[in-house]
């Protein structure tokens, strides 16, 4: 297992105002207090235009150029820490990720299932897949907290929704940087 990738994403929560209210009404995920996700529509990457120097630090495979290998570099690229999340992520871990990487500046939050072609979360931005998971299975930040549950949901999506492109997902483990650690 290698080091995680790092990404800065917009925070999506009740502080997002009307967009949050409309999202909760549409999704039915009334128990969420925030969405912490790699979903590019709900939690868009903050570094939106890459510089020449970024190419020395970012991931240059599989359309992951918004992700960085170097946390310190990413932190220098972010103008403000207001209304953003700094995430550490592992793509398709082979076991429970909470035991694969640890950094005291980060808290493990859970697992997201992100559609391979569009970057949309099957958990929080597809209207639900009732044969794979229930809304109540998601944590207050819209993630699955147990590795085995995330793998089961990933397999159920493929089994029950084989023709739905949103069901073809990568499993991502997600840690969030504690607010005081980023400054």
N, C-alpha and C positions, 0 to 999 in steps of 0.2 A: 504494500500500500504506500503510495506516495503522499506528498504533501497536498493539502487541499488547495483549491483555487480560491481567489478572493474577488468579491464584486461589491460595488456600492449600488444600492437600488433605492428608489423612492419609497418612502413609508406610505402605506395605505391603511388608514384608520379613521375613526370618527372625526379626526382633525381635518380630513379631506372634504368635509362638508357635504354638499349636495351629491357629489359623486359616490360617497360612502353610503348615503341614505338610499340612493337609487340601486346601488349594488346589493345592499342587504335585502331590499324589497324584491329584487330580481332573483337573487340566489337562494333566499330562504335560510341563509346561514346566520340566524339571529343571535347565536351565542358567541360569535366572533367579537373580539375586542380590537383586533388588527389582523391584516393579512401579511404574513411574512412568507414571501414566495420568490421564485425565480421567474414567475409569469411576467412576460415582457409587457403585457397590457395593464396589469394591475400594479406591478412594482417595477416600473421601467428602469433600466440601467441609467445611472447618473452620468457616467462618462460616455457621452453620446458621439463625440467626434474625436477620433484617435489622432494623436500627434505622431510625428516621426519617432520621438523618443519612446512612446507607448509600445512600439513594436519590439523593443528590447525587453519588455516585461510582461506582455500579455500572452494569452494562450492562442496559438496560431494553428488550431486544428478544429475540425468539426463545427465551424461557425461559432466558436466560443471566444471571439476576439474581445468581448466585453469583460472577460475574466482575466485576472492577473495572477502571476506566480508570486509576486513580491508585494506583501501587505504594506510595507513602509512606502513603497512607490505609489500604490493606490491611495494611501492616506494623503500623500502630498498632492495628488491629482484632484482631490475633492475640495471644493471651495468652502463648504460649510457642512456641519454635521447636523444641522437642523432638518428635520423631516426626511432623514435618510437612514437606511440600515446598512451597516458594513457586515457582509456575510462571508463566512468560510464555508465551502461546499465540497463534497466528494461526489463524484459521478459514479453511479452503479456500484456502491460498495458491496463486497462479497459476504460481509457479516455486519453485525451491529456496529454502526459507525461511532457510537458514543465511546467505544473502547479502542478505536483505531487512531484517534487524534485528540489531543487535549492541549488547550492553551488557556491559562487562567483569565485572559482578557475576553474569552468567548463563552457563551452558554449554548449547550446543545438544545435545539428546539424540536427536531423531528425530521420527517421525510416528506418530500414533495414528489409528485409524479408529473413530469413536464413532457408534453408532446414533442416528439423529436423534430418535426418539420416546422412548427409555428412558434414554439416557446410558450405555449399556453398550458396552464395547470389543469389537469384532469380533475383535481380535487376541488378547486375553488372557482374555476372560470368556464365550466362546460355545462352548467345547469344540472349537474348531478347524474350519477350512474347508479340507480337504486339496486341493481343486481350485483354491484361490486362493493359498495359501501353506503352507509347512511350518513347524513349530515352530522349526526351526533358522534360519529366516529372521529371527527376532526377536532383537534385541540382548539383552544381559544385564539390561536394564530393561524388556523387553517391547515395544519399539518397532521400527519399520522405520527404518533410518538413511538411506536414499537416497530422495529425492523421487520419482524415476522408478519405483522399486519400490513405493512407497506408492500412487502413481496406478494402477499396473498391478494391484495387489491390490484396490484400490477397484473397478476396472472388472471384474475377474474375479469378485468377490463378486456384483455385479449380474448378470453373465452366467450364472454357474453356479448361483446360488441366488436366482432372481428372486422366489420366494414366501416366502423367509425374511426376516422383518422385521429381523433382526440384520444383514443384508447391505446395508441402505440406510443408508450411513454418510457422515458428514462427515469430511474429512481435517483433522487438527489438527497443526500444528507445535508442538513443545514444547521449551522451554528451562527448566532448573532453576537457581534461585538458589544460588550457592555458599554453603556453610554460614556462613562468616565474614562474608559480605556482609549478612546479614539482621539482625545485631545492632548 
